[in-house]
Amino acid sequence: MDDEEWEVAGELDDAFRDRLIREAYEVVAAPEHLFDLQLRVAKAADKGSDAPRMLAPHIEQVGEIFDRVHFAEDSDFAGLSLGPSTEKHGFDTAIAFTLDNALRIVDGGQAPSGVPGETLPDFATGFDAERRQRLRQFVEGRDSRQSMILRIHRTPEDERGVPMVATVREREDQRLIDLRRLSLSWDDPVAAEFATAMGLSTAESELMRYLVEGRSLTDFAADRDRSIGTARNQLKATMRKLGVASQSELVALYAGFSETWRLGQMGPTGSLQSESATQPAAVLADGSEMPFERSGMPGGTPVLVLHGSIEGPFLTPDLEQRAKTEAFDLIIPWMPFYTQLDASEDVLTGVDDFAHRAGMLLDALGIERCVVLATGFSSVYGLAVRAHLGDRISGVVLTGSPIPMRDGRDTATRNPLWRAPLLLARTSPAFLQLLVRAVVRLSMRGETYRYFDRLLEKSPLDRETLRRPDVQAAVRRAFVSRPDRAARGMTMGLLLILQDWSRWLDAPGAPVRVLVGEEDTIHDFPTQLAHCSAHGFEAVGPIAGAGGFILFQRPGLVLDHLRQLSPTGGA
């Protein structure tokens, strides 16, 4: 049965029913298959079919099997990737230069002695025909990888060269290759762990150091008074021991190990900590504790930041620096979906409880009034804080804000992949829970992009944003900090979309601004405008250069709106 037949199917014949059930159980082996299944079942439901009700008990059973198969070890998010890339945090965020699929320089930037429009010179790949051929295969798409590491020489006289990572970017049906510097630093504690784990000798570890620091095999041989032939033999022996086939793979292996080790030593704040270090927490008036992060300038314009479900309470370095430079004091409490072991069945009561505790957090920190920034699922919490704390809140800014499904409005314009599981969850929450299981499992496999690329297929900007190393770093820290709650948090957030928010939407209080990006594919600007008009909010947009992740894409604009609504009114 093809997709068109799925759309017109009404009564469930035996073949239709059997296919649904078979594809549901296939999700255990291939989690990404769930997305198309849910789309098709939602289409059948729109045509009046009882497919969701028939499939619900099978989905519940699939979920139980899924947990037994996949989550015996559910704490390994070291390979988390929001784009089909092997990129690790040893890479610079800035693009050095860009190539098209004919090896022409598109953006000169820091290109080796080249100008836009010219072909990358032969010396850039060290006059090495084999290396250039590998690069050509990669840029032409004949290599299945989405990233590769290679050494680029900046001038004909540059013998050492610079290790760089090349990553794929699609723009207007054009395949582009961005090259960034590999800026790994040799860290002695990491190197010692690496050598122990991999069984490297002192000499082999020293050879690794030369390569990671960007020095050549010739340098290594000369400094140790050995022939280049001896050095090559030692390199080959080291690569055999590590199971890699090239210097690039060897450096990439160290990069991955370094990042995994760093995350293992890192606390929720992102700094290296001893075993006795603890997560920052405020002691509230009722004797309980509330974990939070703080960024920017203490004593500056106070902002209560209610974080999203993807990145958790962690900011990108750019946003942290902007907040500090512009004198914002960002207080970021860990949201309930990152601190509770289980998603409460009464999620609305949980929202009210958080709003009450947020007031006690401000008391504990000596903050009388503030402005609120809420993103994604936390939008409802921001509205609840506004309703509970009255004139202590001077304004609320919402970014990437969802609209509750029970708002009574037509949901047909919403992103189908976003809408389908929410629609099916009205029949059984198991549909929603299985979606979350699938996404988390893909995260653990380093394949989260299989979901987000589908969800955001009409927003190249959002897909590119999720591939940014700084954004991936924030997301990885969030997953690693709460690995046992990653799935529960997303479930709780999605369940909130199905609730009635009217008690907070229509409550009197401070002004609310909803920032909407022009590439937001969850809710377009006309839909958000109608929603805001119905509740007395101000819709700002459509904002150029932004999609659903405005905080990452237009941080300066977000801070401007926060300043305007701050207790000082931008003074």
Residue, then its C-alpha position, 0 to 999 in steps of 0.5 A: m500500500d503506497d502513501e496515497e492509499w494510506e491517506v484515503a483509507g477509512e475502515l481498517d482491512d486486515a492488510f492495513r492493520d497488519r502493516l501498521i502493527r508490523e511497522a510499529y514493532e520495527v521501531v525497536a530495531a530502527p527508531e527513526h522509522l517511528f516518524d513516518l509511521q506516526l505521520r501515516v497514522a495521523k493522516a488515517a485518523d484525519k480521515g476518520s480511521d480508528a487506527p490510533r485506537m487499534l494501534a495504541p496497545h501495540i505501541e505500549q508494548v513496543g515501548e516496554i520492549f524498547d526500554r529493555v533493548h535500548f536503555a540498559e546503559d542510558s547514560d552515554f551521550a558522549g556521541l550526541s550529534l544534532g547534525p550528521s557530523t563527527e565534529k567534536h569540541g576541539f574545532d573552532t566555531a568560526i569558518a575559515f573558508t568555504l568550498d563548493n563541489a568543484l573545489r572552488i573557494v566560495d568565501g575567501g576568509q582564511a583560504p590559502s592564498g586564494v580568492p573567491g571563485e578560484t580553485l583551491p591551489d594544489f599546495a593547499t593539500g601539500f601537493d599530495a595527489e592522494r589527499r586532494q583526491r580524498l578531498r575531491q571525493f568528499v566535496e563531490g558527495r562521493d564520500s558518505r561521511q558528513s565531515m572529515i579532518l585533513r591538513i591544509h597548507r596556507t602557502p607553498e612554503d608552509e611545510r607544517g600545515v594546519p589540521m582542519v575539519a571539513t563539514v557539509r552544508e546545504r544551501e539553496d540546493q548547493r552542496l558547500i564544504d565549510l573548513r574550520r581549524l582543528s584547535l585541539s590542545w594537548d592536555d597532560p591529564v587527558a593524554a595520560e588517560f588516553a595513553t593508559a586506555m590505548g596502551l601507548s608507550t611514552a614514545e608513541s604518546e609523544l608522537m601523538r602530541y606532535l600530531v595533535e599540536g599540528r607539528s609534522l612527522t619531520d619535526f618529530a624525527a628531527d627533534r628526536d634525532r631519528s630518520i624520517g623512515t623510522a618515524r614513519n614506521q613508528l607512526k604506522a605501528t601507533m595507527r595499527k595499535l589504535g585501529v586507525a588508517s590515517q593521521s586525520e583519524l588518529v587526531a580525530l580519535y584523540a579529539g573524541f577521547s578528550e571531549t568524552w574525558r572532559l565531560g566526565q570531569m565536568g559538573p553542570t556548570g561546565s567547569l572542571q570539578s573535584e568529586s566533592a564539588t556540588q551543583p549550585a543550589a539556593v536554599l528556599a524559605d521552605g527549607s528545600e533547595m532549587p538548583f540553578e546556574r548564573s551567568g553574566m554580571p552579578g548585580g546587573t539587570p536581573v533576568l529569570v531565564l527559563h530554559g528549553s528542553i534541548e539545551g538545558p540551563f546552559l548558554t553558548p559562550d557568545l551569549e554568556q559574553r554578551a550578557k556580561t558585556e551588556a550587564f545582564d544578570l542571568i539566573i537560570p533555575w533547572m526546570p522541573f523537567y530536568t530535576q524530577l525523576d518522573a513526569s508528574e501526571d498532574v503537570l499543570t499543578g507542577v507548573d504552579d508549584f514551580a512558579h511559587r518556588a521561583g518567587m522563593l528563589l528570587d527572595a533567596l538571591g535578594i532580587e525584588r523585581c526582574v524580567v523573564l525570558a522563557t524558551g520552548f516548553s518553558s513558555v508556559y512556566g514563564l506565563a505562570v511566573r507572571a501570573h503568580l508573582g504580579d508586579r515583581i515581574s516587569g515583562v516576559v519575553l518568549t522565544g520558540s514558544p509553542i501554542p497549546m493544542r487545547d487553545g481551540r485553534d486549527t492545528a492544520t498549519r502546524n508542522p506535520l511531524w510536530r503535530a502527529p504525535l501530539l494528535l495521537a497522544r490524545t488517544s494514548p500517551a504511549f505514542l508520545q512516550l515512544l517518540v521521546r524514547a526514539v529521539v533519546r535513543l538516536s541521541m545516544r547513537g549520535e543520530t539525533y539529526r535523523y529527527f531534527d532534520r525531519l522536524l526542521e526540513k523547511s528551516p535550513l537556518d534551524r538545521e544549521t544552528l543545531r550543527r553549530p559546535d557551541v550549540q552542540a556543546a550546550v546540548r551535550r552538557a545538558f544530556v550528560s548532566r541529566p542522562d537519567r531524565a533526558a526522556r522524562g523531561m521531553t515527555m513532560g514538555l510535550l504533555l504540557i502542549l496538550q493541556d489547557w493554559s487559560r489560567w495563565l494565558d488570560a491572567p492579568g500581569a506584565p506585558v508579554r512579547v512573543l518573538v517569532g522567527e521567519e523560519d519558525t516551522i512549528h508555528d508560523f507568524p500569522t498563527q502566532l499573531a492570532h494567538c497573541s491577539a486573542h490573549g493580549f500579547e505582542a507578537v514580534g516578527p517575522i524576525a529575519g535571520a531567525g527560526g525556532f532557536i532565536l536565542f542562539q540566532r539573534p541573541g542581541l535582539v533578545l537582550d534588547h527586548l529584555r532590556q526594554l521590559s526590564p524593571t529600569g525600562g532600558a534606562 
